[in-house]
Amino acid sequence: MQFLRSNFIKAWIISVLIFIVFSAVVCFVVANPIAVKDAEDKSVVIASSERIVSLNGSTTEILFALGVGKKVVGCDASSSYPEGVKEKLPSVGYQYGLNAEGILSLKPTLVIGRDDVKPTQVVKQLRMAGVTVLLLKEPRTFETAKKRILSIGKAVGCEKKAKELIEALDVDIKKLQTKLILRKEKPKLKALFLYLRGTQTALVLGEDTAAAAMFKIAGVENAAGKIKGNKPMTAEAVIAAQPDVYVLFTTGLKSVGGVDGLLKLPGLALTPAGRNRRVVAMAGQYLSGFGPRSGRAALDLFKGIYEVEGYFVATGEEKHLKQKINAKTD
């Protein structure tokens, strides 16, 4: 009995010590919040990232790539990657039509999004309710893409993993640079990005867009010329631009019935791109998200324009690279 009593006392003491150490660790974490610079270069102090709401697709992708997907309790309608994420997580609406009440109902400790979310008063309402909101600039270069990955990684306590993602991105960037050097003396092809939602919504994307930024990265001339933002597509403008290749989101191409349906739109068959059926279709978030897969997306864009004849499609969903939302996370 004396032996059993002695072992019980020892076990009790060890349990108490473990509880004290654990409590000290928790207190240390709480007492040492993380400060991250936002889009305005202001410090945002983050006390907890246990319940995260993501306000745009590329942020959602980064969070899952960092291994903290299990902490994401809600996302916006633009979140299309990892596959199935939009169906599994509660939606907070579209990033330009947010509702504070819906976000607050998810009891977030941290909300992350781009700095042009709308309506702006929603951000104020969230902060007034005591929710930490981190807004970051939407990247248009690889360098700013890396900066955002690192900022989000720091915000959720995963700086090491963020650096690993950046290292992987750098590998793809070097591959692209090699390809660009090899065709340095060759003329650039002209590509025209068409944003389509059926035959009723047809826009040409020019400067100051993610598509234009990716064209520049991949060594492609933007056939939209000096057009800024997006403009309605007209047959006259398309014919005058004489693009070598049409580039679209996969959803846009599908909405008009594929390549055959696309070339039935006014003027599109009367260009080098139309005559040669040169069409590159890429998943929207993959092409324009500037997330961890952006280097691979630029490589695919280069491949579709310079290395493949005819129709080329890239979704960024290769089986060995898919991130299942129910996979184990760190």
C-alpha positions as CSV (number, residue, x, y, z in Angstrom):
1,M,0.0,0.0,0.0
2,Q,2.8,2.4,0.9
3,F,4.4,1.7,-2.5
4,L,1.1,2.4,-4.4
5,R,0.5,5.6,-2.4
6,S,4.0,6.8,-3.2
7,N,3.5,6.2,-6.9
8,F,0.1,7.9,-6.8
9,I,1.7,11.0,-5.2
10,K,4.5,11.0,-7.8
11,A,2.0,10.8,-10.6
12,W,-0.1,13.6,-9.1
13,I,2.9,15.8,-8.8
14,I,3.9,15.2,-12.4
15,S,0.4,16.0,-13.6
16,V,0.4,19.2,-11.7
17,L,3.8,20.1,-13.2
18,I,2.6,19.4,-16.7
19,F,-0.5,21.5,-16.1
20,I,1.7,24.4,-14.9
21,V,4.0,24.2,-17.8
22,F,1.1,24.0,-20.3
23,S,-0.5,27.0,-18.7
24,A,2.7,28.9,-18.8
25,V,3.0,28.2,-22.6
26,V,-0.6,29.3,-23.2
27,C,0.0,32.5,-21.2
28,F,3.2,33.1,-23.1
29,V,1.3,32.8,-26.5
30,V,-1.5,35.1,-25.3
31,A,1.0,37.5,-23.8
32,N,3.0,37.7,-27.0
33,P,0.7,38.7,-29.8
34,I,2.0,38.9,-33.4
35,A,2.3,42.3,-35.2
36,V,2.0,42.2,-39.0
37,K,2.1,45.1,-41.4
38,D,-1.1,45.7,-43.5
39,A,-1.6,47.2,-46.9
40,E,-1.2,50.7,-45.4
41,D,2.0,49.7,-43.7
42,K,0.3,49.9,-40.3
43,S,0.9,47.3,-37.6
44,V,-2.0,44.9,-37.0
45,V,-1.7,43.1,-33.7
46,I,-3.0,39.5,-33.8
47,A,-3.7,37.8,-30.5
48,S,-5.3,34.7,-32.0
49,S,-5.6,32.9,-35.3
50,E,-7.7,30.0,-34.0
51,R,-10.8,31.0,-36.0
52,I,-10.1,32.6,-39.4
53,V,-12.4,34.0,-42.0
54,S,-10.9,34.5,-45.4
55,L,-12.3,37.3,-47.6
56,N,-10.8,36.2,-51.0
57,G,-9.8,33.2,-52.9
58,S,-6.0,33.7,-52.9
59,T,-6.0,34.2,-49.2
60,T,-7.9,31.0,-48.7
61,E,-5.4,29.1,-50.9
62,I,-2.5,30.5,-49.0
63,L,-4.0,29.5,-45.6
64,F,-4.5,25.9,-46.7
65,A,-1.0,25.8,-48.3
66,L,0.4,26.9,-44.9
67,G,-1.3,24.0,-43.2
68,V,-3.9,26.0,-41.2
69,G,-7.0,25.0,-43.2
70,K,-8.6,23.5,-40.1
71,K,-8.6,27.0,-38.5
72,V,-10.5,28.5,-41.4
73,V,-14.2,28.8,-40.4
74,G,-15.5,30.7,-43.4
75,C,-14.6,32.0,-46.8
76,D,-15.9,34.2,-49.6
77,A,-17.5,33.1,-52.8
78,S,-14.3,33.6,-54.8
79,S,-12.5,30.8,-52.9
80,S,-12.2,28.0,-55.5
81,Y,-9.0,26.2,-54.3
82,P,-8.3,23.8,-52.7
83,E,-10.9,21.8,-54.5
84,G,-14.2,21.7,-52.7
85,V,-13.4,24.4,-50.1
86,K,-16.3,26.6,-51.1
87,E,-18.7,23.7,-50.7
88,K,-17.4,22.7,-47.2
89,L,-16.9,26.0,-45.5
90,P,-19.7,28.5,-44.7
91,S,-19.8,31.4,-47.2
92,V,-19.6,35.0,-46.2
93,G,-20.7,36.2,-49.6
94,Y,-18.6,37.8,-52.3
95,Q,-15.6,39.9,-51.4
96,Y,-17.2,43.0,-52.9
97,G,-20.6,42.4,-51.2
98,L,-19.8,41.5,-47.6
99,N,-22.1,41.4,-44.6
100,A,-20.7,42.0,-41.1
101,E,-23.5,40.0,-39.4
102,G,-22.7,36.9,-41.4
103,I,-19.0,37.1,-40.7
104,L,-19.5,37.8,-37.0
105,S,-21.9,34.8,-36.7
106,L,-18.8,32.6,-37.4
107,K,-17.1,34.1,-34.3
108,P,-13.8,34.8,-36.0
109,T,-10.7,35.8,-34.1
110,L,-9.0,36.9,-37.3
111,V,-10.3,38.1,-40.7
112,I,-7.9,38.3,-43.6
113,G,-8.6,39.8,-47.1
114,R,-7.5,42.2,-49.7
115,D,-7.4,45.9,-49.1
116,D,-10.2,46.8,-51.6
117,V,-13.0,44.6,-50.0
118,K,-16.4,46.2,-50.0
119,P,-18.4,47.7,-48.5
120,T,-15.8,49.5,-46.5
121,Q,-18.1,50.0,-43.5
122,V,-18.1,46.2,-42.9
123,V,-14.4,46.3,-42.0
124,K,-15.2,49.1,-39.5
125,Q,-18.1,47.1,-38.0
126,L,-15.9,44.1,-37.6
127,R,-13.2,46.1,-35.8
128,M,-15.8,47.8,-33.6
129,A,-17.0,44.3,-32.6
130,G,-13.4,43.5,-31.5
131,V,-12.4,41.3,-34.4
132,T,-8.9,41.7,-35.7
133,V,-8.9,42.4,-39.5
134,L,-5.8,42.2,-41.6
135,L,-6.1,43.6,-45.1
136,L,-3.3,43.2,-47.6
137,K,-2.5,44.5,-51.1
138,E,-3.4,42.2,-54.0
139,P,-0.1,41.3,-55.7
140,R,0.8,42.0,-59.3
141,T,4.4,40.8,-59.2
142,F,6.2,37.7,-57.8
143,E,7.9,39.9,-55.2
144,T,4.7,41.2,-53.8
145,A,3.2,37.7,-54.0
146,K,6.0,36.5,-51.8
147,K,5.5,39.4,-49.4
148,R,1.8,38.5,-49.0
149,I,2.6,34.8,-48.4
150,L,5.1,35.8,-45.7
151,S,2.7,38.3,-44.1
152,I,-0.1,35.7,-43.8
153,G,2.4,33.1,-42.7
154,K,3.5,35.4,-39.9
155,A,-0.1,36.3,-39.0
156,V,-1.0,32.6,-38.3
157,G,2.4,31.6,-36.8
158,C,3.7,29.7,-39.8
159,E,6.6,31.7,-41.0
160,K,8.8,28.6,-41.6
161,K,6.1,27.0,-43.8
162,A,5.6,30.4,-45.6
163,K,9.4,30.5,-46.4
164,E,9.1,26.9,-47.8
165,L,6.3,28.0,-50.1
166,I,8.4,30.9,-51.3
167,E,11.3,28.6,-52.0
168,A,9.1,26.4,-54.1
169,L,7.8,29.4,-55.9
170,D,11.3,30.5,-56.6
171,V,12.0,27.2,-58.3
172,D,9.2,27.9,-60.8
173,I,10.3,31.4,-61.3
174,K,13.8,30.2,-62.3
175,K,12.4,27.8,-64.7
176,L,10.4,30.6,-66.3
177,Q,13.4,32.9,-66.4
178,T,15.3,30.2,-68.3
179,K,12.5,29.9,-70.9
180,L,12.4,33.7,-71.3
181,I,16.1,33.9,-71.9
182,L,15.9,31.3,-74.6
183,R,13.4,33.3,-76.5
184,K,14.9,36.7,-75.8
185,E,15.7,37.4,-79.5
186,K,12.3,36.1,-80.8
187,P,9.3,38.4,-81.2
188,K,6.6,38.4,-78.6
189,L,3.2,37.0,-79.4
190,K,0.1,39.2,-78.8
191,A,-2.6,37.8,-76.5
192,L,-6.0,39.2,-75.7
193,F,-7.7,38.4,-72.4
194,L,-11.4,38.0,-72.8
195,Y,-13.6,38.0,-69.6
196,L,-16.8,36.2,-70.5
197,R,-20.0,35.3,-68.7
198,G,-22.1,33.9,-71.4
199,T,-22.6,35.9,-74.6
200,Q,-24.1,38.8,-72.7
201,T,-21.1,39.8,-70.7
202,A,-17.9,40.2,-72.8
203,L,-15.0,42.3,-71.6
204,V,-11.5,42.9,-72.7
205,L,-9.0,43.2,-69.8
206,G,-6.2,45.7,-70.2
207,E,-3.6,47.3,-67.9
208,D,-4.0,47.3,-64.1
209,T,-5.4,43.8,-64.1
210,A,-4.0,40.5,-62.9
211,A,-4.2,39.1,-66.4
212,A,-2.1,41.9,-67.8
213,A,0.4,41.4,-65.0
214,M,0.7,37.7,-65.8
215,F,1.1,38.6,-69.5
216,K,4.1,40.8,-68.6
217,I,5.6,38.1,-66.4
218,A,5.3,35.5,-69.1
219,G,6.8,37.7,-71.8
220,V,3.6,38.2,-73.7
221,E,2.4,41.4,-75.4
222,N,-1.0,42.5,-74.3
223,A,-3.1,43.0,-77.5
224,A,-5.4,45.3,-75.5
225,G,-2.8,48.1,-75.9
226,K,-3.4,51.1,-73.6
227,I,-6.8,50.0,-72.4
228,K,-6.9,50.2,-68.6
229,G,-9.0,48.0,-66.4
230,N,-11.8,46.3,-68.3
231,K,-13.8,47.5,-71.3
232,P,-16.7,46.1,-73.2
233,M,-15.6,43.8,-76.1
234,T,-16.5,45.0,-79.6
235,A,-15.9,43.1,-82.8
236,E,-14.1,46.2,-84.3
237,A,-11.7,46.4,-81.4
238,V,-10.8,42.7,-81.4
239,I,-10.2,42.7,-85.2
240,A,-8.1,45.8,-84.9
241,A,-6.0,44.3,-82.1
242,Q,-5.2,41.2,-84.3
243,P,-4.2,39.0,-81.3
244,D,-2.2,35.8,-81.9
245,V,-3.9,34.1,-78.9
246,Y,-7.1,34.4,-76.9
247,V,-6.7,33.9,-73.2
248,L,-9.8,33.2,-71.0
249,F,-10.8,31.8,-67.7
250,T,-12.0,28.2,-68.0
251,T,-15.4,29.2,-66.7
252,G,-15.7,31.9,-69.2
253,L,-14.9,29.6,-72.1
254,K,-17.4,27.0,-70.9
255,S,-20.1,29.7,-70.6
256,V,-20.0,30.3,-74.4
257,G,-19.8,26.7,-75.4
258,G,-16.1,26.1,-75.7
259,V,-13.8,27.1,-78.5
260,D,-16.5,26.6,-81.2
261,G,-18.9,28.8,-79.3
262,L,-16.1,31.4,-78.7
263,L,-15.3,31.8,-82.4
264,K,-18.9,32.4,-83.2
265,L,-18.8,35.7,-81.2
266,P,-18.6,38.8,-83.5
267,G,-15.2,39.4,-84.9
268,L,-13.3,36.7,-83.0
269,A,-12.8,34.4,-86.0
270,L,-11.3,37.2,-88.0
271,T,-7.9,37.4,-86.3
272,P,-4.8,35.2,-86.3
273,A,-6.0,33.7,-83.0
274,G,-9.4,32.9,-84.5
275,R,-8.1,31.5,-87.7
276,N,-5.6,29.2,-85.9
277,R,-7.9,28.4,-83.1
278,R,-5.3,29.6,-80.6
279,V,-7.0,29.6,-77.3
280,V,-5.6,29.3,-73.8
281,A,-8.0,28.7,-70.9
282,M,-6.9,28.7,-67.3
283,A,-8.7,28.5,-64.0
284,G,-9.4,32.0,-62.7
285,Q,-7.8,31.7,-59.3
286,Y,-4.9,29.8,-60.7
287,L,-4.1,32.5,-63.3
288,S,-4.9,35.7,-61.4
289,G,-4.6,34.7,-57.7
290,F,-0.8,35.3,-57.3
291,G,-0.6,32.7,-54.6
292,P,1.7,29.8,-54.0
293,R,0.9,28.4,-57.5
294,S,1.6,31.6,-59.4
295,G,5.0,30.5,-60.7
296,R,3.5,27.4,-62.1
297,A,0.6,29.4,-63.6
298,A,3.1,31.7,-65.4
299,L,4.8,28.6,-66.7
300,D,1.5,27.2,-68.0
301,L,0.6,30.5,-69.6
302,F,4.0,30.6,-71.3
303,K,3.5,27.0,-72.4
304,G,0.0,27.7,-73.8
305,I,1.1,30.7,-75.8
306,Y,4.6,29.7,-77.0
307,E,4.9,25.9,-76.8
308,V,1.5,24.6,-77.8
309,E,-0.5,24.9,-81.0
310,G,-4.2,25.3,-80.9
311,Y,-6.2,24.9,-77.7
312,F,-4.5,24.6,-74.3
313,V,-6.1,24.4,-70.9
314,A,-4.5,24.6,-67.4
315,T,-6.5,24.3,-64.2
316,G,-3.6,24.0,-61.7
317,E,-5.3,20.9,-60.3
318,E,-2.7,18.2,-61.1
319,K,-3.4,15.2,-59.0
320,H,-0.1,15.1,-57.2
321,L,-0.4,18.7,-56.3
322,K,-4.0,18.8,-55.2
323,Q,-4.6,20.1,-51.6
324,K,-7.6,18.2,-50.2
325,I,-9.4,20.3,-47.7
326,N,-9.9,17.3,-45.4
327,A,-6.2,16.4,-45.4
328,K,-4.3,16.5,-42.2
329,T,-2.8,19.9,-41.4
330,D,0.0,20.9,-39.2
